Amino acid sequence: FINMFGDPIRNNKKWQLNSLGDVLNLITYGLTVRPKYVLTGVPIISAKEIRNGYIDIEKALKISETDYNKVSDKGKPVLDDILFSKTGSIGYCALVRTNEKFVITQNAARLNFKETLVNVIFALYYLKSGSIQTLAKKTAHGNAIKDLQLSVMKKFPFPLPPLSLQKKFAKKINI
């Protein structure tokens, strides 16, 4: 990523510079009220289930189908969204690679990128880059438990190379 695109903060390749919020259709988080957990049902993903590029749906707690139906659409990620842990262990991110239904909690951010501008694999590696990880941790607030506010995250610099180059990168990575 760094070889092809340079450091996202320094933008040493001089790409068109945007803010993260400019290239998103949506940035939001999930449930703010703790639901009743059940043994079998719809997985509820918190920051701790987002690790090293994958979402651990198997270990997630579950909510009932009835409670799932009460959740607004903003808390229901879809294929090719990126989830980003924003509370506690900040900066873990993963691409949603399933159509299986699940919901997220308030400590996970849901990012949906404008596909005419951004390839999601490029976006995932942007979020995983060392400089963005450092920025996320540095701008999180709180004493006992750090939290990265979405309003702050939206302002992160987002260099925008041509979509064709982003897609070439995605093919090389092939995840």
C-alpha positions in Angstrom: 0.0 0.0 0.0 2.7 2.5 1.0 4.8 1.6 -2.0 1.9 2.3 -4.4 0.2 5.2 -2.7 2.6 6.7 -0.1 1.7 7.7 3.4 -1.9 8.8 3.7 -1.1 11.6 6.2 1.9 13.1 4.4 0.3 12.5 0.9 3.8 12.4 -0.5 2.5 11.2 -3.9 0.4 14.4 -4.1 -3.0 12.7 -4.7 -6.1 14.7 -4.7 -6.8 15.3 -1.0 -10.2 14.8 0.5 -11.5 14.1 4.0 -12.7 10.6 4.8 -16.2 12.0 5.1 -16.1 13.2 1.5 -15.7 9.7 0.1 -18.3 8.0 2.2 -22.0 7.3 1.6 -22.4 6.5 5.3 -20.4 6.5 8.6 -22.4 5.4 11.6 -22.4 3.1 14.6 -24.8 0.6 16.0 -26.9 -0.2 19.0 -26.6 2.1 22.0 -28.9 0.1 24.3 -27.8 -3.3 25.5 -30.3 -5.8 24.1 -31.3 -9.1 25.7 -29.0 -11.9 24.6 -30.2 -15.3 23.4 -28.5 -18.6 22.7 -29.5 -18.7 19.1 -30.3 -15.7 16.9 -28.7 -12.9 15.0 -25.1 -12.1 15.8 -24.3 -8.7 17.5 -20.8 -7.5 16.6 -18.8 -5.3 18.9 -15.3 -4.0 18.7 -13.9 -7.2 20.2 -15.2 -9.3 17.2 -13.3 -7.1 14.7 -9.8 -8.4 14.4 -7.0 -8.5 11.8 -9.2 -8.1 8.8 -12.0 -10.4 9.7 -15.2 -10.4 11.8 -15.6 -13.2 14.3 -19.3 -13.8 13.9 -19.0 -17.3 15.4 -18.0 -16.0 18.9 -20.5 -13.1 18.9 -23.4 -12.8 21.3 -26.8 -13.2 19.7 -30.1 -11.3 19.8 -33.6 -12.5 18.9 -35.0 -12.0 15.4 -37.7 -9.7 17.0 -35.0 -7.5 18.5 -33.1 -7.6 15.2 -36.2 -6.3 13.4 -36.3 -3.3 15.8 -32.8 -2.2 14.9 -32.5 0.7 12.4 -30.9 0.0 9.1 -27.8 2.0 10.1 -26.9 -0.7 12.6 -27.1 -3.5 10.0 -23.9 -3.7 7.9 -24.1 -4.9 4.3 -21.7 -6.6 2.0 -18.5 -4.5 1.3 -19.0 -2.2 4.3 -15.9 -1.8 6.5 -16.2 -2.1 10.2 -13.7 -0.2 12.4 -13.4 -0.6 16.1 -13.8 2.8 17.6 -13.9 2.2 21.4 -11.4 0.5 23.7 -9.1 -1.4 21.2 -9.2 1.3 18.5 -8.3 0.7 14.9 -9.1 -2.9 14.1 -10.9 -3.0 10.8 -12.5 -5.6 8.6 -14.4 -5.9 5.3 -17.9 -7.3 5.5 -17.7 -10.3 3.2 -21.0 -12.0 4.0 -24.7 -11.4 3.3 -25.5 -13.0 6.6 -27.4 -10.7 8.8 -25.9 -9.2 11.9 -25.9 -5.9 13.8 -23.2 -3.8 15.3 -22.9 -2.1 18.7 -22.0 1.5 19.3 -18.3 0.7 19.7 -18.0 -0.3 16.0 -18.1 2.2 13.2 -19.7 1.2 9.9 -18.2 2.8 6.8 -19.8 2.6 3.4 -17.6 4.1 0.6 -18.7 5.8 -2.6 -17.9 3.0 -5.1 -17.5 5.5 -7.9 -14.5 7.0 -6.0 -13.1 4.3 -3.8 -12.3 0.6 -4.0 -13.1 -1.0 -0.7 -9.9 -3.0 -0.6 -7.9 0.2 -1.1 -10.1 1.8 1.7 -9.4 -1.2 4.0 -5.7 -0.8 3.6 -5.9 2.9 4.0 -7.6 2.3 7.4 -5.0 -0.3 8.3 -2.0 1.9 7.4 0.3 2.8 10.3 -0.3 6.5 10.0 -4.1 6.2 10.1 -3.9 3.8 13.0 -1.7 6.3 14.9 -4.0 9.2 14.0 -7.1 7.1 15.2 -5.5 6.3 18.5 -4.1 9.8 19.0 -7.5 11.5 18.4 -9.5 9.2 20.6 -10.7 10.7 23.8 -11.6 9.4 27.3 -9.9 8.4 30.5 -10.6 4.8 31.3 -11.9 3.7 27.9 -10.8 5.6 24.8 -13.5 6.4 22.1 -13.0 7.8 18.6 -15.8 10.1 17.7 -17.2 9.7 14.1 -17.1 13.5 13.7 -13.3 13.3 14.2 -12.9 10.3 12.0 -14.7 12.0 9.1 -12.0 14.7 9.1 -9.2 12.2 8.6 -7.2 13.1 5.4 -8.0 10.8 2.5 -5.7 11.0 -0.5 -7.6 9.9 -3.6 -5.6 8.1 -6.3 -7.4 7.2 -9.6 -9.9 4.4 -9.1 -8.1 2.4 -11.8 -4.9 2.4 -9.7 -6.9 1.4 -6.6 -8.4 -1.5 -8.5 -5.0 -2.6 -9.6 -3.9 -2.6 -6.0 -7.0 -4.7 -5.0 -6.2 -7.3 -7.7 -2.6 -7.5 -6.4 -3.8 -8.0 -2.8 -6.5 -10.5 -4.0 -8.4 -10.9 -0.7 
